[in-house]
Amino acid sequence: MSVGTSSAPGGRDVHRVPAPRHGDLAGLGIDPDELPDGLVVADEHGYVICFNAAAARITAVSAADALGHRLEKVLPLEDLEGRRWWQITDPYGGLAIRAGQPERNLLLPGGREVLVSARYVRTEPAGPVRRVVVSLRDTEARRRTERSHAELIATVAHELRSPLTSVKGFTATLLAKWERFTDDQKRLMLETVDADADRVTRLIAELLDISRIDSGRLEVRRQPVDMGAAVGRHIQAYVAAGQTADRFLLRIEQPLPDLWADPDKVDQVLSNLLENAVRHGEGTVTIEITPSASPREGEDVGTSVTVSDEGPGIPEESMNRVFTRFWRGSKRGGTGLGLYIVKGIVEAHGGTITVGRAPGGGAEFRFTLPVGAPAYLA
């Protein structure tokens, strides 16, 4: 089929494109409209032969207005300094060894930012460009990530400022006026410094966990874990700290399968869930430990732990945000990072965690960990 050029109304240079409308991709059984990113392909003459649905959404230009027209007219891109991108890059001229352009922020008419990368397709090394393949991405997702990072930095700075101010103040006072204080006063100030140092240590540990979760590098060192004993230790710690023993109700359904998990990470999950129930909930805190059954033949495949309270619970409209960064159930302090980390730890074990409403009306968190036995025990 021949390809030609004609003049469109208004003097536009229009390139007649043979069917199929998405060029060579259709022959490969690939529908460009199914791609998540914008895809624009120009032929060896610089005329657009492919313009998918995502490209139309991002640029607000319809495929009908793009196909057969010059690439630089369909995508009149400029860099952040106002220079025309196609004139700078000159994809069809210049060095014959160029393979494309790396991703960068460019501007569409009206000032809208898009992420653009390009690939120059040659049929032979150092030969002429046969196709220019352009990928377009909306910057909104990146902006959300940048806002999340900025919010994380602001939260960390705020959380660090208070304990560090206290540590600096008390240590400076003790160093300057040591002889003026009684032993009891010195002890009180040093205990405060010690507690604030623990707060800083916990916050730094949370930041490291978030970094590892986001990068997929959270390590799980599996060992045999007695979930009942682990929960029991946390309850004993709360009772020793002043909570009444009847505030907690522990139910264990026997027999439990042998569980292999990271004991430190499991303690971190239990600590966070129990602290939320004690601090933000009311009434009895119930912890149930049960085997999780396989849908096939009732075989046990792991252990489930449910932590519930009798407080006001979590509003229905907030249920889907509980495990996101900075979600706080109340204004009683905290960084809002704990449940995000809990979800990351559980999923790193191959498990799942859910939130709902407890029978007593409060919040109910349930996480399930697979047996996770090492391969040599299988």
C-alpha positions as CSV (number, residue, x, y, z in Angstrom):
1,M,0.0,0.0,0.0
2,S,1.4,3.4,-0.9
3,V,1.9,6.2,1.5
4,G,1.5,9.8,0.4
5,T,1.1,13.4,1.6
6,S,-1.7,15.8,1.0
7,S,-2.7,19.2,2.2
8,A,-5.4,19.4,4.9
9,P,-7.7,22.3,5.5
10,G,-5.9,25.1,7.2
11,G,-2.6,24.2,5.4
12,R,-1.7,21.3,7.7
13,D,0.7,18.7,6.3
14,V,-1.1,15.4,6.6
15,H,0.5,12.0,6.0
16,R,-1.9,9.2,4.8
17,V,-1.3,6.2,7.0
18,P,-2.0,2.6,5.8
19,A,-4.2,0.4,7.9
20,P,-4.0,-0.9,10.6
21,R,-4.1,2.4,12.4
22,H,-1.5,1.4,15.0
23,G,1.0,0.3,12.3
24,D,3.3,-2.6,12.9
25,L,2.1,-3.3,16.5
26,A,-1.2,-4.7,15.3
27,G,0.6,-7.3,13.2
28,L,2.2,-8.5,16.5
29,G,-1.1,-9.0,18.2
30,I,-0.5,-6.1,20.6
31,D,-3.1,-3.5,21.2
32,P,-1.4,-0.2,22.1
33,D,-4.6,1.0,23.8
34,E,-4.1,-1.6,26.5
35,L,-0.7,-0.1,27.5
36,P,-0.7,1.9,30.7
37,D,1.7,4.6,29.3
38,G,1.3,6.8,26.4
39,L,2.8,5.5,23.2
40,V,3.5,7.5,20.1
41,V,5.3,6.1,17.1
42,A,6.5,8.1,14.1
43,D,7.7,6.6,10.8
44,E,11.0,7.3,8.9
45,H,9.5,10.6,7.6
46,G,8.5,11.9,11.0
47,Y,4.7,11.3,10.6
48,V,2.7,9.7,13.5
49,I,1.6,6.2,12.8
50,C,0.6,5.1,16.3
51,F,-1.1,7.2,19.0
52,N,-2.7,5.1,21.7
53,A,-5.5,5.9,24.2
54,A,-3.1,6.7,27.1
55,A,-1.3,9.3,24.8
56,A,-4.6,10.8,23.9
57,R,-5.6,11.1,27.6
58,I,-2.2,12.6,28.7
59,T,-2.0,15.1,25.8
60,A,-5.7,15.9,25.3
61,V,-5.2,15.2,21.6
62,S,-7.4,12.6,19.9
63,A,-5.9,9.9,17.8
64,A,-7.8,11.2,14.8
65,D,-6.0,14.5,15.1
66,A,-2.6,12.9,15.7
67,L,-2.3,10.1,13.1
68,G,-0.7,11.2,9.9
69,H,0.6,14.5,11.2
70,R,4.1,15.6,12.0
71,L,5.5,14.4,15.3
72,E,6.7,17.8,16.4
73,K,3.2,19.3,15.7
74,V,1.3,16.6,17.5
75,L,3.7,16.8,20.5
76,P,5.0,20.4,20.6
77,L,7.2,19.6,23.7
78,E,9.4,22.2,25.4
79,D,12.0,21.7,28.1
80,L,11.7,23.5,31.5
81,E,13.7,26.4,30.0
82,G,11.3,26.9,27.2
83,R,13.4,25.4,24.4
84,R,11.6,23.3,21.8
85,W,12.6,19.7,22.4
86,W,12.4,18.3,18.9
87,Q,14.7,21.0,17.6
88,I,17.2,20.3,20.3
89,T,17.2,16.5,20.0
90,D,16.8,16.3,16.2
91,P,15.9,12.5,16.1
92,Y,16.3,12.1,12.4
93,G,19.6,13.9,12.1
94,G,22.8,14.2,14.1
95,L,24.9,11.3,15.2
96,A,23.9,8.0,13.6
97,I,24.9,6.1,16.8
98,R,22.3,7.7,19.0
99,A,19.7,5.2,20.4
100,G,17.2,7.6,21.9
101,Q,16.6,10.1,24.7
102,P,16.4,9.3,28.5
103,E,13.3,10.1,30.5
104,R,12.9,13.7,31.5
105,N,10.3,16.2,32.5
106,L,9.0,18.2,29.5
107,L,6.1,20.6,29.0
108,L,3.0,20.4,26.8
109,P,1.1,23.5,25.7
110,G,-0.5,25.1,28.7
111,G,2.4,24.1,31.0
112,R,1.4,20.6,31.8
113,E,4.4,18.4,32.8
114,V,4.9,15.0,31.3
115,L,7.7,12.4,31.6
116,V,9.0,11.7,28.1
117,S,11.5,9.2,26.8
118,A,12.3,8.3,23.2
119,R,13.8,5.4,21.3
120,Y,15.3,5.6,17.8
121,V,14.8,2.4,15.8
122,R,17.3,1.6,13.1
123,T,17.2,-1.4,10.8
124,E,21.0,-1.5,10.8
125,P,23.8,0.0,13.0
126,A,24.4,3.6,12.1
127,G,21.7,3.5,9.5
128,P,18.9,6.0,9.1
129,V,16.1,6.2,11.7
130,R,13.1,4.1,10.7
131,R,10.9,4.7,13.7
132,V,10.9,7.1,16.6
133,V,9.1,5.5,19.6
134,V,8.0,8.0,22.3
135,S,6.8,7.0,25.8
136,L,4.7,9.5,27.7
137,R,3.9,9.3,31.4
138,D,1.7,11.5,33.6
139,T,3.7,13.1,36.4
140,E,0.8,12.9,38.9
141,A,2.0,9.6,40.4
142,R,5.5,10.9,40.8
143,R,4.2,14.1,42.4
144,R,2.2,12.0,44.9
145,T,5.4,10.1,45.7
146,E,7.4,13.3,46.1
147,R,4.6,14.8,48.4
148,S,4.7,11.6,50.4
149,H,8.5,11.8,50.8
150,A,8.2,15.5,51.8
151,E,5.5,14.6,54.4
152,L,7.7,11.9,55.7
153,I,10.6,14.3,56.2
154,A,8.4,16.9,57.9
155,T,6.9,14.2,60.2
156,V,10.3,12.9,61.1
157,A,11.7,16.4,61.7
158,H,8.8,17.2,64.0
159,E,9.0,13.9,65.9
160,L,12.8,14.2,66.4
161,R,12.7,17.8,67.5
162,S,10.8,17.2,70.7
163,P,12.9,14.5,72.3
164,L,16.2,16.0,71.1
165,T,15.2,19.4,72.5
166,S,14.5,17.6,75.8
167,V,17.8,15.7,75.8
168,K,19.8,18.8,74.9
169,G,18.0,20.9,77.6
170,F,18.4,18.4,80.5
171,T,22.0,17.5,79.7
172,A,23.1,21.1,79.3
173,T,21.3,21.9,82.6
174,L,23.0,19.0,84.4
175,L,26.4,19.9,83.1
176,A,26.1,23.6,84.1
177,K,24.5,23.1,87.5
178,W,25.2,19.6,88.6
179,E,25.9,20.6,92.3
180,R,22.6,22.4,92.7
181,F,20.4,19.4,92.1
182,T,19.5,16.6,94.5
183,D,20.1,13.0,93.6
184,D,16.3,12.6,93.0
185,Q,16.2,15.5,90.7
186,K,19.2,14.2,88.8
187,R,17.7,10.8,88.5
188,L,14.4,12.3,87.2
189,M,16.2,14.3,84.5
190,L,18.3,11.3,83.4
191,E,15.3,9.0,83.3
192,T,13.6,11.6,81.0
193,V,16.7,11.7,78.8
194,D,16.8,7.9,78.7
195,A,13.1,7.8,77.6
196,D,13.6,10.4,74.9
197,A,16.6,8.6,73.6
198,D,14.4,5.5,73.3
199,R,11.9,7.5,71.3
200,V,14.6,8.7,68.9
201,T,15.9,5.1,68.5
202,R,12.4,3.8,67.8
203,L,11.8,6.5,65.2
204,I,15.1,5.7,63.4
205,A,14.2,2.0,63.4
206,E,10.8,2.9,61.8
207,L,12.5,4.9,59.1
208,L,14.9,2.0,58.3
209,D,11.9,-0.4,58.2
210,I,10.0,1.9,55.8
211,S,13.1,2.2,53.6
212,R,13.5,-1.5,53.4
213,I,9.8,-2.1,52.8
214,D,9.6,0.5,50.0
215,S,12.7,-1.0,48.3
216,G,11.6,-4.6,48.8
217,R,14.7,-5.3,51.0
218,L,13.1,-6.2,54.3
219,E,14.9,-9.3,55.4
220,V,13.0,-12.1,57.2
221,R,15.2,-14.5,59.3
222,R,12.9,-17.4,60.0
223,Q,13.1,-19.3,63.3
224,P,10.6,-21.4,65.2
225,V,8.1,-19.1,66.8
226,D,5.7,-19.9,69.7
227,M,3.0,-17.3,69.0
228,G,1.2,-18.0,72.3
229,A,4.3,-17.4,74.3
230,A,5.1,-14.2,72.3
231,V,1.7,-12.7,73.0
232,G,2.0,-13.8,76.7
233,R,5.2,-11.8,77.1
234,H,3.6,-8.6,75.7
235,I,0.6,-9.0,78.1
236,Q,3.0,-9.5,81.1
237,A,4.9,-6.4,80.1
238,Y,1.7,-4.3,80.1
239,V,0.6,-5.7,83.4
240,A,4.0,-4.9,84.9
241,A,3.6,-1.4,83.5
242,G,0.4,-0.9,85.5
243,Q,-2.4,-2.3,83.3
244,T,-4.8,-4.7,85.1
245,A,-4.5,-8.3,84.2
246,D,-8.2,-8.6,83.4
247,R,-7.8,-6.0,80.7
248,F,-6.5,-8.8,78.5
249,L,-8.2,-12.0,77.3
250,L,-5.9,-14.5,75.5
251,R,-7.5,-17.4,73.6
252,I,-5.4,-20.1,71.9
253,E,-6.9,-22.8,69.8
254,Q,-4.8,-25.9,69.9
255,P,-3.1,-27.6,68.2
256,L,-1.3,-24.8,66.4
257,P,1.0,-25.7,63.4
258,D,4.7,-25.2,63.8
259,L,5.4,-21.6,62.7
260,W,8.6,-20.4,61.2
261,A,8.9,-16.6,61.2
262,D,11.2,-13.8,62.2
263,P,10.7,-13.6,66.0
264,D,11.8,-9.9,66.2
265,K,9.5,-8.9,63.4
266,V,6.6,-10.9,64.9
267,D,7.2,-9.0,68.3
268,Q,7.1,-5.7,66.4
269,V,3.8,-6.6,64.8
270,L,2.3,-7.7,68.1
271,S,3.7,-4.7,70.0
272,N,2.1,-2.3,67.5
273,L,-1.3,-4.0,67.4
274,L,-1.5,-4.4,71.2
275,E,-0.4,-0.8,71.8
276,N,-3.1,0.5,69.4
277,A,-5.7,-1.6,71.2
278,V,-4.6,-0.4,74.7
279,R,-4.0,3.3,73.8
280,H,-6.9,3.9,71.4
281,G,-9.4,1.2,72.4
282,E,-11.5,0.6,75.5
283,G,-12.6,-2.3,77.6
284,T,-11.2,-5.8,77.2
285,V,-8.4,-6.4,74.7
286,T,-9.0,-9.9,73.2
287,I,-6.2,-11.8,71.5
288,E,-7.2,-15.0,69.6
289,I,-4.6,-17.3,68.1
290,T,-5.9,-20.0,65.8
291,P,-4.6,-22.3,63.0
292,S,-5.5,-21.0,59.6
293,A,-7.1,-23.7,57.6
294,S,-6.4,-24.5,54.0
295,P,-9.5,-24.5,51.7
296,R,-8.3,-28.0,50.6
297,E,-9.0,-30.9,53.0
298,G,-8.9,-28.7,56.1
299,E,-5.1,-28.8,56.2
300,D,-3.4,-26.2,58.5
301,V,-1.2,-23.8,56.6
302,G,-0.4,-21.2,59.2
303,T,-1.3,-19.2,62.2
304,S,-3.9,-16.4,62.5
305,V,-3.8,-13.8,65.3
306,T,-6.8,-11.5,66.0
307,V,-6.5,-8.5,68.2
308,S,-9.8,-6.7,69.1
309,D,-11.0,-4.2,71.6
310,E,-14.3,-2.7,72.8
311,G,-13.7,0.9,71.9
312,P,-15.4,3.2,69.3
313,G,-13.6,1.3,66.5
314,I,-12.5,2.7,63.1
315,P,-15.0,4.6,61.0
316,E,-16.1,2.7,57.9
317,E,-14.8,5.4,55.6
318,S,-11.3,5.1,57.1
319,M,-11.0,1.3,56.8
320,N,-9.2,1.5,53.4
321,R,-6.6,4.0,54.7
322,V,-5.6,2.3,57.9
323,F,-2.4,0.7,56.5
324,T,-1.2,3.8,54.6
325,R,1.5,6.1,55.8
326,F,0.6,8.8,58.4
327,W,-2.9,7.4,59.2
328,R,-3.8,8.1,62.8
329,G,-6.9,6.8,64.5
330,S,-6.8,9.7,67.0
331,K,-4.8,12.7,68.0
332,R,-3.0,10.9,70.8
333,G,0.4,11.2,69.3
334,G,2.4,8.7,67.2
335,T,3.9,9.0,63.8
336,G,1.2,7.2,61.9
337,L,3.8,4.9,60.5
338,G,3.2,1.8,62.7
339,L,0.4,0.1,60.8
340,Y,2.2,0.7,57.5
341,I,5.2,-1.1,58.8
342,V,3.1,-3.9,60.3
343,K,1.5,-4.5,56.9
344,G,5.0,-4.6,55.3
345,I,6.3,-7.1,57.8
346,V,3.3,-9.4,57.5
347,E,3.5,-9.3,53.7
348,A,7.3,-9.9,53.7
349,H,6.4,-13.2,55.5
350,G,4.0,-14.0,52.7
351,G,1.0,-13.3,55.0
352,T,-2.0,-11.1,55.0
353,I,-3.6,-8.6,57.4
354,T,-7.1,-7.1,57.5
355,V,-9.0,-4.7,59.6
356,G,-12.7,-4.7,60.6
357,R,-15.2,-4.2,63.4
358,A,-15.0,-6.4,66.4
359,P,-18.0,-8.1,67.9
360,G,-17.7,-5.7,70.9
361,G,-17.9,-2.7,68.5
362,G,-14.1,-1.8,68.6
363,A,-11.4,-2.3,66.0
364,E,-10.4,-5.8,65.0
365,F,-7.0,-6.5,63.3
366,R,-6.3,-10.0,62.0
367,F,-3.1,-11.2,60.5
368,T,-2.2,-14.6,59.2
369,L,1.3,-16.0,58.7
370,P,2.0,-19.1,56.6
371,V,4.0,-21.9,58.3
372,G,7.0,-20.8,56.3
373,A,9.1,-23.9,57.1
374,P,12.5,-24.0,55.4
375,A,12.9,-26.1,52.3
376,Y,15.1,-28.7,54.1
377,L,12.2,-29.5,56.5
378,A,9.6,-29.9,53.7
